[in-house]
Amino acid sequence: MPRYALMLLQLLLVAPCHAQQALSPRVRMAMESVSIERIWSHTEYLGNDRLMGRAVGTAGADTAAQYLADQLRHLKIRPGAEDGSYLQRVPLHGSHALSGSLLQVIVADTVYQLELVQDYLLYDTGDYTIIPQPVPIVFVGYGIIAPEYDYDDYQDLQVEGAVVVFLSGEPYSEVTDYFKGVRPTVHSIPGMKQRQALSRGAVGSIMIPSYREHGGRTWSEWRDMFAFEHVTLLYGEPANLTMLVNPARASVFFEGASYSLGDVYEMDLNYEMRSFPLETQLRFVGRFREREFFSSNVIGVLPGSDPILRNEYVIVSAHYDHLGVGPPVLADSIYNGVVDNALGCSGVLEIARGIAAMPEPPRRSLVFLFVTGEEKGMLGSRFYLDHPAVPLHRTMAAVNVDGLAIVDTFRDIIGVGAELSTLGELLQTVAGELDMTVSQIPLMFQGLDPFALSDQFAFAQAGIPAILLMEGIQFKNLSSEAGIEIFVNWGRLRYHTPFDDLEQPFNRAAVRQHVQVLLAYVGALADTFRPVQWVSQSRYNVARLRSIIESR
């Protein structure tokens, strides 16, 4: 009853407050106090070579976590971990596949042996992936079950105890009400397909890259992407053999089948995909280097000023981990992750400083959360949601920060996930008060569902309305075309490479402006009387209602 009484009180207060400005004078003062010098000082520390790329489970990542905790302590923001510290320990398992791993594909009396790295790469590694006796292989199209589109690649197929093979991507569409048209959905994410196979009883899954989706990516590029340690939560969901196969070797799975791999590629290009049984079997006995270790989330809590609303919370999050040390590129092997996401963490520290320095804090309480393991599958945020510092049903919303603007100052804002909840309505209001507009993600950047690609997705899956704010492409000093070209080149030449480092060019005015916009939005969100809600029929509503009913 107290929860519903609080919601009723909030609704009653909406009318007299509706005409007020979303940005209070104290929020505007905090915006003006944002310092690029402080932001850059944090960034230089977190992005320096000394931290060796902050890979989860390394000394560099631990040093970064301690630095973030020290900064929160300096700001007199209350520690939020259960033990009274700022560090929430996250138990993890790491594994790396070794040469000598045995993968055999068997058809009739013929045995084909595939070589690790050269012929296949492993998503999941460890003893639980071993298949010591041959099991059947089944081709399952794209490996998708999407009831909302009346689509099922598994229809009339029995895959329990088998390994499934699927093509990357999803059915082609030009209409937005079927697989979102040209914009890929979450169904195309490999991890979603792997979980779908596991739920159907498969003991393993194999993805073959589609030329339609990955036609320009070489196998050496795939190898570099898979060169890092595989890390999972120690208590994570059951896993099994999951791999990516070199297209040059993938035809072996279709030996003796009704359709060849070439036929499958034709089906993909002609939008006529079908599933069918194969005549091959698979056996896998891997060799691995494994370890168990702890990493840390960093949590600080700033209590709100309203005697009732302070019992609700707004999370401001950023991940501090990156890839660490990997394959050298031009003699540089440290993947510093400066924009992704030392810069984002520095922005959150500056937001925390600005709000903590207000003469009176916002009405709602704020949780400043720096998570580990985002690059390994949002592990830190998922652990936090299993072990929250504040109740999930009292966590009104989450604002995630993954990178900041570096190209140019801007006139418009993009809210990734804004359309999923009333967070989008508040964004429109805040943007208007900042003399800015709200734009959609440009079609060329939509790729895989961007909402599902960082920690905001984990919060949403737990029922918490979440958003990620990005700069738009209406630049103040550049044409949209010139700015887009810079951004595309950054993604091609620096993203997840050793060159996302401190030596790259930064537009410091753009960095500062982005932090100001974020601070404005967070301040308005923590001050608003209107409760945030998912839009009607959102698939995240069930988790939200469950957390409320269970008072979790």
C-alpha positions in Angstrom: 0.0 0.0 0.0 2.7 2.6 0.7 3.9 2.3 -2.9 0.5 2.9 -4.3 -0.1 5.8 -1.9 3.1 7.4 -3.0 2.1 7.0 -6.7 -1.3 8.6 -5.9 0.4 11.5 -4.1 2.7 12.0 -7.1 -0.2 12.1 -9.5 -2.0 14.6 -7.3 1.0 16.9 -7.3 1.4 16.8 -11.1 -1.2 19.5 -12.0 0.2 22.4 -9.9 3.8 21.5 -11.0 3.1 21.0 -14.7 3.7 24.6 -15.7 7.0 24.8 -13.8 10.3 24.6 -15.6 12.0 21.1 -15.6 15.4 22.7 -15.0 15.6 24.4 -11.6 18.0 27.3 -11.0 20.2 25.0 -8.9 20.5 22.6 -11.8 21.4 25.4 -14.2 24.0 26.6 -11.8 25.5 23.1 -11.6 25.5 22.9 -15.4 27.5 26.1 -15.6 30.0 24.7 -13.1 30.9 21.7 -15.3 34.7 21.8 -15.9 36.4 20.2 -18.9 39.6 20.4 -16.9 38.3 18.1 -14.2 36.7 15.8 -16.8 40.0 15.6 -18.7 42.0 15.0 -15.5 39.9 11.9 -14.7 40.1 10.8 -18.3 43.9 11.0 -18.3 44.1 8.9 -15.2 41.6 6.2 -16.4 42.8 6.1 -20.0 46.5 6.0 -19.3 48.7 3.2 -20.5 49.5 2.4 -16.8 46.1 0.9 -16.4 46.7 -1.4 -19.3 43.3 -1.1 -20.8 41.3 -1.9 -17.6 40.4 -5.5 -18.6 38.1 -7.1 -16.1 40.0 -9.1 -13.5 43.3 -7.2 -13.9 45.3 -4.9 -11.7 44.5 -2.0 -14.1 40.8 -2.5 -13.6 41.1 -2.7 -9.9 43.1 0.5 -9.9 40.4 2.2 -11.9 37.7 1.0 -9.5 39.7 2.3 -6.5 40.2 5.6 -8.2 36.4 6.0 -8.8 35.7 5.1 -5.2 38.2 7.6 -3.9 36.6 10.3 -6.0 33.1 9.5 -4.6 34.6 9.6 -1.1 36.2 13.0 -1.9 32.8 14.3 -3.0 31.3 13.0 0.3 28.8 10.8 -1.6 27.7 8.0 0.7 29.1 4.5 0.0 26.5 2.1 -1.4 27.9 -1.4 -1.2 26.5 -3.8 1.3 29.6 -3.9 3.4 29.6 -0.1 3.9 32.3 0.5 1.3 32.1 1.8 -2.3 33.1 -1.5 -3.8 30.6 -4.3 -4.6 32.6 -7.5 -5.2 31.4 -9.3 -8.3 32.5 -13.0 -8.6 33.6 -14.0 -12.1 34.9 -16.9 -14.0 37.5 -16.5 -16.8 38.4 -19.0 -19.5 40.6 -19.0 -22.6 40.6 -21.8 -25.2 44.0 -23.4 -25.9 45.5 -25.0 -29.0 44.9 -28.7 -28.9 41.2 -28.3 -28.6 39.5 -31.0 -30.7 36.5 -30.3 -33.0 35.4 -33.1 -35.2 32.6 -33.1 -37.8 31.6 -36.6 -38.7 29.6 -37.7 -41.8 29.2 -41.4 -42.5 32.7 -42.9 -42.2 34.5 -39.6 -42.8 35.9 -37.4 -39.9 36.8 -33.8 -40.6 38.9 -32.0 -38.0 38.6 -28.2 -37.6 41.4 -26.1 -36.1 40.8 -23.5 -33.4 41.3 -19.9 -34.6 41.9 -20.9 -38.2 38.5 -22.6 -38.7 36.4 -21.7 -35.7 36.2 -19.3 -32.7 34.5 -19.9 -29.4 32.0 -17.6 -27.8 31.8 -19.7 -24.6 34.8 -21.6 -23.2 35.3 -24.0 -20.3 34.6 -27.5 -19.4 30.8 -27.1 -19.7 31.2 -26.8 -23.4 32.7 -30.2 -24.0 30.7 -32.7 -26.1 32.7 -36.0 -25.7 30.4 -38.2 -27.9 29.2 -37.3 -31.4 25.8 -35.6 -31.4 23.5 -34.7 -34.4 23.7 -31.3 -36.1 20.5 -29.5 -37.3 20.3 -26.3 -39.5 17.8 -23.9 -38.0 17.8 -21.0 -40.5 18.5 -17.8 -38.6 17.9 -19.5 -35.2 15.1 -17.2 -34.3 11.8 -17.6 -32.6 9.8 -14.3 -32.7 6.1 -14.7 -31.8 5.4 -11.0 -32.3 6.2 -11.5 -36.0 4.7 -15.0 -36.2 8.2 -16.3 -37.1 9.7 -19.6 -35.9 12.9 -21.2 -37.3 12.4 -24.2 -35.0 8.9 -25.1 -36.1 8.6 -28.9 -36.6 12.3 -29.4 -35.7 13.5 -31.6 -32.8 16.9 -30.2 -31.6 17.0 -31.6 -28.0 20.5 -33.1 -27.5 21.7 -31.7 -30.9 24.0 -28.9 -32.0 22.2 -26.3 -34.1 23.8 -24.3 -36.9 22.3 -21.0 -37.9 23.1 -18.0 -40.1 23.9 -14.6 -38.6 21.3 -11.9 -39.1 17.5 -12.2 -39.4 14.9 -12.2 -42.1 15.1 -9.2 -44.5 12.3 -6.7 -44.3 11.5 -3.3 -45.7 8.3 -2.8 -43.6 8.7 -1.5 -40.0 6.0 -3.8 -38.6 8.0 -6.9 -39.6 11.5 -7.2 -37.9 11.5 -3.4 -37.8 12.2 -3.2 -41.5 15.8 -2.5 -42.4 16.7 -1.8 -38.7 17.8 -5.1 -37.0 16.1 -6.3 -33.9 17.4 -8.0 -30.7 16.6 -11.3 -32.4 19.7 -10.9 -34.6 22.1 -10.7 -31.6 24.1 -13.9 -31.4 23.6 -14.2 -27.6 19.8 -14.1 -28.1 20.1 -16.9 -30.6 22.4 -19.0 -28.4 19.9 -18.7 -25.5 17.1 -19.6 -27.8 19.0 -22.8 -28.8 19.7 -23.6 -25.1 16.0 -23.2 -24.2 15.1 -25.7 -26.9 17.3 -28.3 -25.4 20.3 -28.0 -27.8 23.7 -28.8 -26.4 25.5 -26.4 -28.6 25.1 -23.7 -31.4 27.2 -22.7 -34.3 26.9 -19.3 -36.1 28.0 -18.9 -39.8 28.5 -15.3 -40.8 26.1 -14.1 -43.5 27.5 -12.3 -46.5 24.5 -10.1 -46.5 25.2 -8.9 -42.9 29.0 -9.3 -42.6 30.2 -9.3 -46.3 33.0 -6.9 -45.6 34.5 -8.5 -42.5 37.5 -10.7 -42.9 38.3 -13.8 -40.8 41.3 -12.1 -39.4 39.1 -9.3 -38.1 36.8 -12.0 -36.5 40.0 -13.5 -34.9 41.0 -10.2 -33.3 37.5 -9.7 -31.9 37.7 -13.2 -30.2 41.3 -12.8 -28.9 40.3 -11.8 -25.4 39.5 -13.8 -22.3 36.0 -15.1 -22.0 34.4 -14.0 -18.7 31.1 -14.9 -17.1 29.4 -14.4 -13.8 30.5 -17.2 -11.5 26.8 -18.1 -10.9 25.7 -17.3 -14.5 23.0 -18.9 -16.5 23.8 -22.4 -17.9 25.9 -22.3 -21.0 27.0 -24.7 -23.7 29.2 -25.0 -26.7 28.8 -21.8 -28.8 31.0 -21.0 -31.7 31.6 -19.0 -34.9 32.8 -20.9 -37.9 34.9 -19.6 -40.8 32.7 -19.5 -43.9 35.5 -21.0 -45.8 35.1 -24.2 -43.7 31.4 -24.1 -42.9 30.4 -26.2 -46.0 31.5 -29.3 -44.1 28.4 -29.2 -41.9 26.2 -29.6 -44.9 27.9 -32.7 -46.4 25.2 -35.1 -47.6 22.3 -32.7 -46.7 19.4 -31.8 -49.0 20.8 -28.2 -49.3 24.4 -27.0 -49.5 25.9 -24.0 -47.7 25.7 -22.2 -51.1 22.0 -23.0 -51.2 21.6 -21.4 -47.7 23.4 -18.2 -48.9 21.0 -18.1 -51.8 18.0 -18.5 -49.5 19.4 -15.6 -47.4 19.8 -13.3 -50.5 16.3 -14.3 -51.9 14.5 -14.0 -48.5 13.5 -17.7 -48.6 15.2 -19.1 -45.6 14.2 -22.6 -44.4 15.4 -25.0 -41.7 16.3 -28.6 -42.3 18.1 -31.6 -40.7 21.7 -32.4 -41.5 23.6 -35.6 -42.0 26.6 -34.6 -39.9 27.5 -35.1 -36.3 29.8 -33.1 -34.0 32.2 -33.9 -31.2 34.2 -31.3 -29.2 36.8 -31.8 -26.5 38.3 -28.5 -25.5 41.4 -27.5 -23.6 41.2 -24.4 -21.5 43.0 -22.1 -19.1 40.5 -21.1 -16.4 40.4 -19.0 -13.3 37.9 -17.6 -10.7 38.3 -14.1 -9.5 36.5 -10.9 -8.2 36.0 -7.6 -9.9 34.1 -4.6 -8.4 31.2 -2.4 -9.1 31.6 1.1 -7.6 28.5 2.5 -5.9 27.8 5.8 -4.4 24.4 7.1 -3.1 23.4 10.8 -2.8 20.2 11.1 -0.7 17.4 13.3 -2.1 15.9 16.3 -0.3 12.2 15.5 -0.5 10.9 13.6 2.6 8.8 11.3 0.4 10.5 11.2 -3.0 13.9 10.6 -1.5 12.8 7.0 -1.1 12.9 6.7 -4.9 16.1 6.5 -6.8 17.7 7.5 -10.2 20.7 5.5 -11.3 23.4 7.2 -13.3 25.7 4.5 -14.6 28.9 4.1 -16.7 31.1 1.1 -17.3 34.8 1.5 -16.4 36.2 -1.7 -17.9 37.6 -2.1 -21.4 39.5 -4.8 -23.3 42.9 -4.7 -21.8 45.9 -6.0 -23.8 45.2 -7.7 -27.1 46.5 -8.3 -30.6 49.0 -5.5 -31.5 48.1 -3.0 -34.2 51.1 -1.0 -35.4 53.1 -2.2 -32.4 50.5 -1.0 -29.9 48.7 -3.7 -27.9 47.0 -1.6 -25.1 43.3 -1.1 -25.8 42.9 2.0 -23.6 39.2 2.5 -24.1 39.3 6.3 -23.6 36.1 7.2 -25.3 34.7 3.8 -24.5 34.4 4.5 -21.6 37.0 6.4 -19.5 35.5 9.6 -20.8 32.0 8.5 -19.9 33.1 7.6 -16.3 34.8 11.0 -16.1 31.5 12.7 -17.1 29.6 10.8 -14.5 32.1 11.9 -11.8 31.6 15.5 -12.9 27.8 15.1 -12.8 28.1 13.7 -9.3 30.3 16.6 -8.2 27.9 19.2 -9.7 24.9 17.7 -8.0 26.6 17.0 -4.7 27.7 20.7 -4.6 24.1 22.0 -5.0 22.8 24.0 -2.0 19.9 21.5 -1.9 20.0 18.1 -3.6 17.3 17.0 -6.1 14.1 15.6 -4.6 14.9 12.0 -5.4 18.0 10.1 -4.4 20.7 9.3 -6.9 22.8 6.2 -7.3 26.2 6.7 -9.1 27.1 3.3 -10.4 30.3 2.4 -12.2 30.0 -1.1 -13.4 32.6 -3.7 -14.4 32.3 -6.3 -17.1 30.2 -4.4 -19.6 32.5 -5.5 -22.4 31.9 -9.1 -21.4 28.1 -9.0 -21.6 27.0 -6.4 -19.0 28.2 -8.6 -16.2 28.5 -5.8 -13.6 25.1 -4.4 -14.2 23.5 -7.8 -14.2 25.2 -8.6 -10.8 24.0 -5.3 -9.4 20.5 -6.0 -10.5 20.7 -9.4 -8.7 22.1 -7.6 -5.6 20.9 -4.0 -5.7 22.1 -1.4 -3.3 18.6 0.1 -3.3 15.3 -1.7 -4.0 14.6 -2.2 -7.7 10.9 -1.3 -7.2 12.0 2.0 -5.8 14.5 2.6 -8.6 12.5 5.0 -10.9 14.9 5.1 -13.9 18.4 4.7 -15.1 20.5 7.0 -17.2 23.5 5.2 -18.8 26.6 7.0 -20.1 28.7 5.1 -22.6 30.9 7.6 -24.4 30.7 11.4 -24.8 30.6 13.7 -27.8 34.0 14.4 -29.2 33.3 15.6 -32.7 31.7 19.1 -32.3 29.2 21.0 -30.2 25.7 20.1 -31.2 22.1 21.3 -31.4 20.2 18.1 -31.0 20.0 15.1 -28.7 19.3 11.4 -29.4 17.7 9.4 -26.6 18.4 5.7 -27.2 15.4 4.0 -25.7 13.5 7.2 -25.3 10.4 5.8 -27.2 10.1 2.9 -24.7 9.1 4.9 -21.7 8.0 8.4 -20.5 11.7 9.2 -20.2 11.3 10.3 -23.8 8.7 12.9 -22.8 11.0 14.4 -20.2 13.8 14.5 -22.8 11.6 16.6 -25.1 10.9 19.0 -22.2 14.6 19.3 -21.2 15.8 19.7 -24.8 13.3 22.5 -25.3 14.5 24.3 -22.2 18.1 24.0 -23.6 17.0 25.3 -27.0 17.8 22.0 -28.5 15.8 19.4 -30.4 15.4 15.6 -30.1 16.3 13.5 -33.1 16.1 9.9 -34.0 19.1 7.6 -34.5 20.2 8.1 -38.1 19.3 5.1 -40.2 23.0 4.4 -41.1 23.9 4.0 -37.4 21.0 1.8 -36.3 22.6 -1.6 -37.0 21.9 -4.0 -34.3 19.3 -2.6 -31.9 21.4 0.1 -30.1 19.3 -0.1 -27.0 20.5 -3.7 -26.4 24.2 -2.9 -26.7 25.0 -1.4 -23.4 24.0 -1.4 -19.7 20.7 0.4 -20.3 19.4 -2.9 -21.7 20.2 -4.8 -18.5 18.3 -2.2 -16.4 15.3 -2.5 -18.8 15.3 -6.3 -18.5 15.0 -5.9 -14.8 12.0 -3.6 -15.3 13.8 -0.2 -14.7 13.0 2.4 -17.4 16.4 3.3 -18.9 17.9 5.6 -21.5 21.2 6.5 -23.1 21.7 10.1 -24.3 23.9 10.8 -27.3 24.7 13.9 -29.3 22.8 14.3 -32.6 24.2 15.2 -36.0 23.1 18.8 -36.2 26.5 20.3 -35.4 27.3 23.9 -34.7 30.6 24.2 -36.6 30.4 21.2 -39.1 27.9 20.1 -41.6 26.0 16.9 -40.7 27.9 15.1 -43.5 31.3 16.2 -42.3 30.5 15.2 -38.7 29.1 11.8 -39.7 32.2 11.1 -41.7 34.4 11.8 -38.7 32.2 9.6 -36.5 32.1 6.7 -39.1 35.9 6.9 -39.4 36.2 6.8 -35.6 34.1 3.6 -35.5 36.1 2.1 -38.3 39.6 3.0 -37.1 39.5 3.5 -33.3 36.5 1.7 -31.8 37.8 -1.4 -29.9 41.4 -0.8 -31.1 44.5 0.5 -29.4 43.8 3.9 -31.0 40.9 4.8 -28.7 43.6 6.4 -26.6 44.6 9.8 -25.2 46.4 10.8 -28.4 43.2 11.0 -30.5 41.6 14.4 -31.3 38.9 15.6 -28.9 36.6 18.6 -29.2 36.6 19.6 -25.5 33.7 22.0 -25.9 31.6 19.1 -27.2 32.7 16.9 -24.2 31.7 19.7 -21.8 28.4 20.3 -23.5 27.4 16.6 -23.4 28.1 16.5 -19.7 26.0 19.6 -19.2 23.1 18.1 -21.1 23.4 14.9 -19.1 23.5 16.8 -15.8 20.4 18.8 -16.8 18.5 15.6 -17.7 19.5 13.8 -14.5 18.7 16.8 -12.4 15.3 17.2 -14.0 14.6 13.5 -13.7 15.4 13.4 -10.0 13.3 16.5 -9.4 10.2 15.7 -11.4 7.0 14.8 -9.6 5.8 12.6 -12.5 6.6 8.9 -12.1 8.4 7.3 -15.0 6.5 4.5 -16.7 7.0 2.1 -19.6 4.8 2.8 -22.6 1.8 0.6 -22.9 2.4 -3.0 -23.9 6.2 -2.7 -23.4 7.8 -6.1 -23.0 9.7 -4.7 -20.0 6.5 -4.0 -18.0 6.2 -7.5 -16.7 9.6 -7.3 -14.9 8.6 -3.9 -13.5 5.3 -5.2 -12.1 7.1 -8.3 -10.7 9.6 -6.1 -8.8 6.8 -4.0 -7.4 4.6 -7.0 -6.3 7.6 -8.7 -4.7 8.9 -5.5 -3.2 12.3 -6.4 -4.6 
